[in-house]
Amino acid sequence: MKKFISLFLSIILIFSFTACGNTQNSSTVTDSTEQNTIDNVTTESSENSTTEYETSSTESAEQQEDAEASGKILVVYYSASGNTERVAHDIADTLNADTFELVPENPYTEDDLDWTQDGSRVNKEHEDETLRDIPLMQDTVENWDEYDTVFIGYPIWWGIAAWPVNEFVTSNDFMGKTVIPFATSASSGMGESGKLLEEMAGSGDWQEGQRFSSGASTEDVAAWANGLGL
Ligand SMILES: Cc1cc2nc3c(=O)[nH]c(=O)nc-3n(C[C@H](O)[C@H](O)[C@H](O)COP(=O)(O)O)c2cc1C
């Protein structure tokens, strides 16, 4: 009888251990399921965040490319005797910009430019506004849309922009561009030159601009260009 009781107790003990073991196992499974769930969330969220990061880094790379593409600077200029040309190149060198020279189909000779001479070409054009349409060799720029900022340089003639720039200004769309006029002169300031060109253009965000003396130094031009924050 004793043997039977101890056998019976042993069987009960074995069953209870087995049951405990299963409980332990199922608890482990739950934990690991919870762990898996947490792991999945973490993974998903880290995947999400990785994806988001990748997307946003791709976006920011694209945005950067766009900014670089649209952030290009162009320096357009007309120069009859070289002063404005030097300033234009100083600006371009300082800002790593492209340049575009406006060349009249019928260029001005020294005699043409002699405003002290009655009947010289510039005097005639000054006296008769209808003569100021000066056809250019080229009035449009390749990849114009890529330029975000356009400088426009000219000598001052009788207080306004030398008229060979007019055709360029009226032939191009400045919408969305920052336009910065600059000029060289013997003594006159910018006067209304920039404002008149802005009216001719009819579009663009025209800035006040800057007048330089005919013999402006590279240092002065570079200091001004650097100060624009472009
Ligand atoms: C036809 C003509 C008109 C000019 N009118 C003025 C003027 O009104 N005020 C001024 O200060 N300089 C005047 N100048 C001087 C030029 O603006 C100056 O020499 C300028 O730097 C020339 O630039 P460029 O070498 O790029 O042509 C005039 C020069 C010319 C040829």
The ligand as a MOL file (V3000), in Angstrom:
LIG
                    3D

  0  0  0     0  0            999 V3000
M  V30 BEGIN CTAB
M  V30 COUNTS 31 33 0 0 0
M  V30 BEGIN ATOM
M  V30 1 C 28.7940 108.7360 -74.7080 0
M  V30 2 C 29.3090 108.7960 -73.3160 0
M  V30 3 C 28.5550 109.4020 -72.3310 0
M  V30 4 C 29.0210 109.4550 -71.0240 0
M  V30 5 N 28.2400 110.0370 -70.0570 0
M  V30 6 C 28.6760 110.0740 -68.7880 0
M  V30 7 C 27.8930 110.6480 -67.7610 0
M  V30 8 O 26.7820 111.1380 -67.9860 0
M  V30 9 N 28.3930 110.6750 -66.4980 0
M  V30 10 C 29.6140 110.1410 -66.1890 0
M  V30 11 O 30.0060 110.2120 -65.0380 0
M  V30 12 N 30.3690 109.5540 -67.1470 0
M  V30 13 C 29.9350 109.5030 -68.4250 0
M  V30 14 N 30.6920 108.8890 -69.3760 0
M  V30 15 C 31.9310 108.1990 -68.9860 0
M  V30 16 C 31.7120 106.6960 -68.9070 0
M  V30 17 O 30.5510 106.4040 -68.1580 0
M  V30 18 C 32.8760 105.9960 -68.2280 0
M  V30 19 O 34.0640 106.3180 -68.8890 0
M  V30 20 C 32.6950 104.4990 -68.1860 0
M  V30 21 O 33.5810 103.9480 -67.2440 0
M  V30 22 C 32.9460 103.8420 -69.5360 0
M  V30 23 O 32.7450 102.4660 -69.3930 0
M  V30 24 P 33.2270 101.4480 -70.5020 0
M  V30 25 O 34.7350 101.5430 -70.5930 0
M  V30 26 O 32.8260 100.1170 -69.9910 0
M  V30 27 O 32.5760 101.8010 -71.7760 0
M  V30 28 C 30.2740 108.8630 -70.6940 0
M  V30 29 C 31.0230 108.2820 -71.7000 0
M  V30 30 C 30.5480 108.2240 -72.9820 0
M  V30 31 C 31.3690 107.5700 -74.0530 0
M  V30 END ATOM
M  V30 BEGIN BOND
M  V30 1 1 1 2
M  V30 2 1 2 3
M  V30 3 2 2 30
M  V30 4 2 3 4
M  V30 5 1 4 5
M  V30 6 1 4 28
M  V30 7 2 5 6
M  V30 8 1 6 7
M  V30 9 1 6 13
M  V30 10 2 7 8
M  V30 11 1 7 9
M  V30 12 1 9 10
M  V30 13 2 10 11
M  V30 14 1 10 12
M  V30 15 2 12 13
M  V30 16 1 13 14
M  V30 17 1 14 15
M  V30 18 1 14 28
M  V30 19 1 15 16
M  V30 20 1 16 17
M  V30 21 1 16 18
M  V30 22 1 18 19
M  V30 23 1 18 20
M  V30 24 1 20 21
M  V30 25 1 20 22
M  V30 26 1 22 23
M  V30 27 1 23 24
M  V30 28 2 24 25
M  V30 29 1 24 26
M  V30 30 1 24 27
M  V30 31 2 28 29
M  V30 32 1 29 30
M  V30 33 1 30 31
M  V30 END BOND
M  V30 END CTAB
M  END
